[in-house]
Each structure stands twice: as structure tokens, then as C-alpha cells.
Amino acid sequence: MLKDFLKESWNHKASAIGPVLLRITLGILWLEMGIQNWQAFGIDYFISKRFLRSIFG
């Protein structure tokens, strides 16, 4: 009974944490790629700042 309870609570925690970790990981990857692209194309910092503000509000 205790084993089942622990398994259930672990599954619940994992399902709650999973998407958050995925979002954080994707966010970091997106930022890394974005920064490299901005440097590669020489896009002005001001434009990239405005772009980020338009996404995140």
C-alpha cells in the first residue's frame, strides 16, 4: 500500500515537473541559438531587445 502511494505521488510529481523542465531546457536552447544567430547576422542589440520585449511583454 505504501509502495503504491509512493509510486502514485512520484508519477504525479514527475508529470508536474516534466513540462516545466522541458520548457526551461527549450528556453535555454532557444536563447543560446538566438544569441548565436544575432551575433552571426550582426543584428543590433536594440532590435533583439525589442523582439524579446514583444514576446515576453
PyMOL commands that place a pseudoatom at each C-alpha (Angstrom):
pseudoatom trace, name=CA, resn=MET, resi=1, chain=A, elem=C, hetatm=0, pos=[0.000, 0.000, 0.000]
pseudoatom trace, name=CA, resn=LEU, resi=2, chain=A, elem=C, hetatm=0, pos=[2.806, 2.412, 0.913]
pseudoatom trace, name=CA, resn=LYS, resi=3, chain=A, elem=C, hetatm=0, pos=[4.647, 1.414, -2.251]
pseudoatom trace, name=CA, resn=ASP, resi=4, chain=A, elem=C, hetatm=0, pos=[1.587, 2.214, -4.382]
pseudoatom trace, name=CA, resn=PHE, resi=5, chain=A, elem=C, hetatm=0, pos=[1.170, 5.563, -2.631]
pseudoatom trace, name=CA, resn=LEU, resi=6, chain=A, elem=C, hetatm=0, pos=[4.807, 6.486, -3.228]
pseudoatom trace, name=CA, resn=LYS, resi=7, chain=A, elem=C, hetatm=0, pos=[4.563, 5.397, -6.846]
pseudoatom trace, name=CA, resn=GLU, resi=8, chain=A, elem=C, hetatm=0, pos=[1.417, 7.493, -7.378]
pseudoatom trace, name=CA, resn=SER, resi=9, chain=A, elem=C, hetatm=0, pos=[2.889, 10.589, -5.740]
pseudoatom trace, name=CA, resn=TRP, resi=10, chain=A, elem=C, hetatm=0, pos=[6.122, 10.166, -7.736]
pseudoatom trace, name=CA, resn=ASN, resi=11, chain=A, elem=C, hetatm=0, pos=[4.180, 9.851, -11.001]
pseudoatom trace, name=CA, resn=HIS, resi=12, chain=A, elem=C, hetatm=0, pos=[2.171, 12.940, -10.097]
pseudoatom trace, name=CA, resn=LYS, resi=13, chain=A, elem=C, hetatm=0, pos=[5.320, 14.932, -9.270]
pseudoatom trace, name=CA, resn=ALA, resi=14, chain=A, elem=C, hetatm=0, pos=[7.080, 13.727, -12.405]
pseudoatom trace, name=CA, resn=SER, resi=15, chain=A, elem=C, hetatm=0, pos=[4.126, 14.687, -14.599]
pseudoatom trace, name=CA, resn=ALA, resi=16, chain=A, elem=C, hetatm=0, pos=[4.020, 18.126, -12.954]
pseudoatom trace, name=CA, resn=ILE, resi=17, chain=A, elem=C, hetatm=0, pos=[7.789, 18.724, -13.151]
pseudoatom trace, name=CA, resn=GLY, resi=18, chain=A, elem=C, hetatm=0, pos=[8.338, 17.240, -16.617]
pseudoatom trace, name=CA, resn=PRO, resi=19, chain=A, elem=C, hetatm=0, pos=[6.752, 20.004, -18.713]
pseudoatom trace, name=CA, resn=VAL, resi=20, chain=A, elem=C, hetatm=0, pos=[8.441, 22.693, -16.611]
pseudoatom trace, name=CA, resn=LEU, resi=21, chain=A, elem=C, hetatm=0, pos=[11.882, 21.139, -17.104]
pseudoatom trace, name=CA, resn=LEU, resi=22, chain=A, elem=C, hetatm=0, pos=[11.141, 20.754, -20.801]
pseudoatom trace, name=CA, resn=ARG, resi=23, chain=A, elem=C, hetatm=0, pos=[10.159, 24.419, -21.085]
pseudoatom trace, name=CA, resn=ILE, resi=24, chain=A, elem=C, hetatm=0, pos=[13.282, 25.552, -19.234]
pseudoatom trace, name=CA, resn=THR, resi=25, chain=A, elem=C, hetatm=0, pos=[15.513, 23.357, -21.408]
pseudoatom trace, name=CA, resn=LEU, resi=26, chain=A, elem=C, hetatm=0, pos=[13.869, 24.548, -24.626]
pseudoatom trace, name=CA, resn=GLY, resi=27, chain=A, elem=C, hetatm=0, pos=[14.078, 28.143, -23.412]
pseudoatom trace, name=CA, resn=ILE, resi=28, chain=A, elem=C, hetatm=0, pos=[17.810, 27.855, -22.736]
pseudoatom trace, name=CA, resn=LEU, resi=29, chain=A, elem=C, hetatm=0, pos=[18.417, 26.185, -26.105]
pseudoatom trace, name=CA, resn=TRP, resi=30, chain=A, elem=C, hetatm=0, pos=[16.317, 28.861, -27.846]
pseudoatom trace, name=CA, resn=LEU, resi=31, chain=A, elem=C, hetatm=0, pos=[18.259, 31.646, -26.143]
pseudoatom trace, name=CA, resn=GLU, resi=32, chain=A, elem=C, hetatm=0, pos=[21.609, 30.027, -26.988]
pseudoatom trace, name=CA, resn=MET, resi=33, chain=A, elem=C, hetatm=0, pos=[20.610, 29.654, -30.639]
pseudoatom trace, name=CA, resn=GLY, resi=34, chain=A, elem=C, hetatm=0, pos=[19.120, 33.138, -30.714]
pseudoatom trace, name=CA, resn=ILE, resi=35, chain=A, elem=C, hetatm=0, pos=[22.248, 34.766, -29.309]
pseudoatom trace, name=CA, resn=GLN, resi=36, chain=A, elem=C, hetatm=0, pos=[24.453, 32.911, -31.800]
pseudoatom trace, name=CA, resn=ASN, resi=37, chain=A, elem=C, hetatm=0, pos=[22.174, 33.905, -34.684]
pseudoatom trace, name=CA, resn=TRP, resi=38, chain=A, elem=C, hetatm=0, pos=[22.120, 37.557, -33.620]
pseudoatom trace, name=CA, resn=GLN, resi=39, chain=A, elem=C, hetatm=0, pos=[25.918, 37.571, -33.469]
pseudoatom trace, name=CA, resn=ALA, resi=40, chain=A, elem=C, hetatm=0, pos=[26.213, 35.744, -36.789]
pseudoatom trace, name=CA, resn=PHE, resi=41, chain=A, elem=C, hetatm=0, pos=[23.877, 38.124, -38.621]
pseudoatom trace, name=CA, resn=GLY, resi=42, chain=A, elem=C, hetatm=0, pos=[25.093, 41.182, -36.721]
pseudoatom trace, name=CA, resn=ILE, resi=43, chain=A, elem=C, hetatm=0, pos=[21.591, 42.192, -35.693]
pseudoatom trace, name=CA, resn=ASP, resi=44, chain=A, elem=C, hetatm=0, pos=[21.584, 45.227, -33.434]
pseudoatom trace, name=CA, resn=TYR, resi=45, chain=A, elem=C, hetatm=0, pos=[21.147, 44.649, -29.693]
pseudoatom trace, name=CA, resn=PHE, resi=46, chain=A, elem=C, hetatm=0, pos=[18.324, 47.206, -29.602]
pseudoatom trace, name=CA, resn=ILE, resi=47, chain=A, elem=C, hetatm=0, pos=[16.298, 45.238, -32.159]
pseudoatom trace, name=CA, resn=SER, resi=48, chain=A, elem=C, hetatm=0, pos=[16.820, 41.956, -30.299]
pseudoatom trace, name=CA, resn=LYS, resi=49, chain=A, elem=C, hetatm=0, pos=[15.801, 43.639, -27.032]
pseudoatom trace, name=CA, resn=ARG, resi=50, chain=A, elem=C, hetatm=0, pos=[12.606, 44.935, -28.646]
pseudoatom trace, name=CA, resn=PHE, resi=51, chain=A, elem=C, hetatm=0, pos=[11.973, 41.468, -30.081]
pseudoatom trace, name=CA, resn=LEU, resi=52, chain=A, elem=C, hetatm=0, pos=[12.310, 39.861, -26.634]
pseudoatom trace, name=CA, resn=ARG, resi=53, chain=A, elem=C, hetatm=0, pos=[10.060, 42.515, -25.098]
pseudoatom trace, name=CA, resn=SER, resi=54, chain=A, elem=C, hetatm=0, pos=[7.398, 41.829, -27.731]
pseudoatom trace, name=CA, resn=ILE, resi=55, chain=A, elem=C, hetatm=0, pos=[7.474, 38.117, -26.842]
pseudoatom trace, name=CA, resn=PHE, resi=56, chain=A, elem=C, hetatm=0, pos=[7.631, 38.377, -23.048]
pseudoatom trace, name=CA, resn=GLY, resi=57, chain=A, elem=C, hetatm=0, pos=[5.628, 41.564, -22.671]
for i in range(1, 57): cmd.bond("trace and resi %d" % i, "trace and resi %d" % (i + 1))
show_as sticks, trace
zoom trace
